[in-house]
Amino acid sequence: MAQITEQADIRPLNGFGLWSEQIAFMALVAFLIVAPTFIYPVLLMKALCFALFACAFNLLIGYVGLLSFGHALFFGWSAYACAHAAKVWGFPPELAILTGTATAAVLGLVAGSIAIRRQGIYFAMITLALAQMMFFFALQAPFTGGEDGIQAVPRGVLFGLFDLSDQMTIYVFVVVLFLACFLLIYRIIYSPFGEVLKAIRENEQRAISLGYKTDRYKLMAFVLSATLAGVAGSTKALVFQLASLTDVHWTMSGEVVLMTLLGGLGTVFGPAVGAFIIVAMQNYLAGFGQWVTIIQGAIFVVCVLLFRRGIVGVIAHALRIRL
Amino acid sequence: MFELLGIPPQALFGQLLLGLINGSFYALLSLGLAVIFGMLNIINFAHGAQYMMGAFTAFFLLQFGIGYWPALIIAPIIVGITGIVIERLFLQRLYQLDHLYGLLLTFGLALIIQGLFRHQYGSSGLPYSMPAQLSGGHNLGFMFLPNYRGWVVVLSLIVCFGTWFVIEKTKLGAYLRAATENPTLVRAFGINVPRMITLTYGFGVGLAALAGVMAAPIYAVNPLMGADLIIVVFAVVVIGGMGSIMGAIVTGFGLGVIEGLTKVFFPEASNTVIFVIMAIVLLLRPAGLFGRAN
């Protein structure tokens, strides 16, 4: 079976290649420390939430080869759960995020056990349809606030110590949370579990014949990906103090696919890079209305036809390093 | 008048008819998807956008004084030609790659097409009036049947079974089926398979456009009219399995009727019932009702 990622024909790493990921990570941390001095922190936090969302999505497409076209389901519903917990139940932010994340994990388990019954294109269509179903639930359920969403969600005081209504405090919190999840994903990718996932991506039949229960691995990866998308969605709800239908709509699922594709499927840093570019583009082109959608569509077409490695993939391939 | 389970028959049959109409569109669209998938191994995400283009083309033709009846033929041909251009420009480059790239590319195309139409025409609907010959309706005693709606169901049935007949019972269809199974061998017999693939895509897109023209007098002509519909059609395709033409037709009509009945008995669930059925079918019979397990 052909692979969606083009990392298979990777060239041997040069001597610098083993250190490239560490260096890139340090550069990322340095950027996040300096960035608030010249970029509006709310925009940075938005980009970080989407970067985490895209990294979670990439865990599935990049390392198991499963294209989920319904990841907005986990992003949006975790945002609703987190916002509801913080606003109605009065949970502190750490518990609200935990509520949102747990919601995404449970939804991931249910959606995953249905979706992994089919492969390839069907998997994409099934996840899309399940997400659309949950979109209609969100539209009709009383607690989601319908078209208005859940507004004015209190950010609260983290661990009773840090007041998140302060812009810089919540920025530091979002950065720490993002980096922690990023390292967790990195750890998963290079763990023995991650190696089995890659084996399934390359050749599922052979992985089965080697005795791996591939369905369990796929489900586990799906739940992990949904859970991490849940962290992203919950954080987004606190940052913007809003959970709305936009977050569960299929356009959101499409956006996360776009970010990952643009940055580079199956690369460690690609999804984050893609997310930053798309969020920046949406921000600076916001005044152009429908042109944003048209440009996003054009990026899809260009990436698929000419640029399947994505930005980070191209760089990694050219320099013979891992990124 | 008798009542059925506490539901007045007018409401019941009315919703049943609406369900049949929706089913007609599901059947036409999932048929197009199945035909395209069979030859190109690509799931055409732009199908909803092309359905919308069909409706818009009918609307434009009307500005030039070309009415519904010619539009029924002309619009699918025009939109089908745009499909052929898309296949030649983009899709043919993807056949050697993973199927998912076709999905991503056509998704991008759908975004571009819908974005352009919204940029030009906003998101409010444009009116398209029904042909005079089909206005009005018949009172069948137990329900009122608007002529146009009856016509949509009948035409959809004719087109669906016509397509089935061509593919399953004619020589052309035999070539198509053979090329689906083993394109290299069919080429060795001197049949131009790439051209057949191109024309198949054009035909599938034309079917979507035809559905769009038929929908224009019922639903407002609107840039996003196909955006949500295509997701429902995907669910229909998953339920039916894309292996069989007849499966696509039967599932399309059947699910339309079930959706209509849900509107009567449990209106809250009418938006989601098809997705719920999809989940149940996947749990019980992962290959789909008419699909072949592989």
Interface residues (C-beta under 8 A of the other chain):
Chain A: M1 A2 Q3 I4 L67 F69 I114 A115 R117 R118 G120 I121 Y122 A124 M125 I126 L128 A129 L130 Q132 M133 F136 F137 L139 Q140 W250 G254 V257 L261 G289 Q290 W291 T293 I294 Q296 G297 A298 I299 F300 V301 C303 V304 L305 R308
Chain B: F37 I43 F90 R93 L94 L97 D98 H99 L100 Y101 L103 L104 L105 F107 G108 L109 A110 L111 I112 I113 Q114 G115 L116 R118 H119 D228 I231 V232 F234 A235 V237 V238 E268 N271 T272 F275 V276 M278 A279 L282 L283 P286
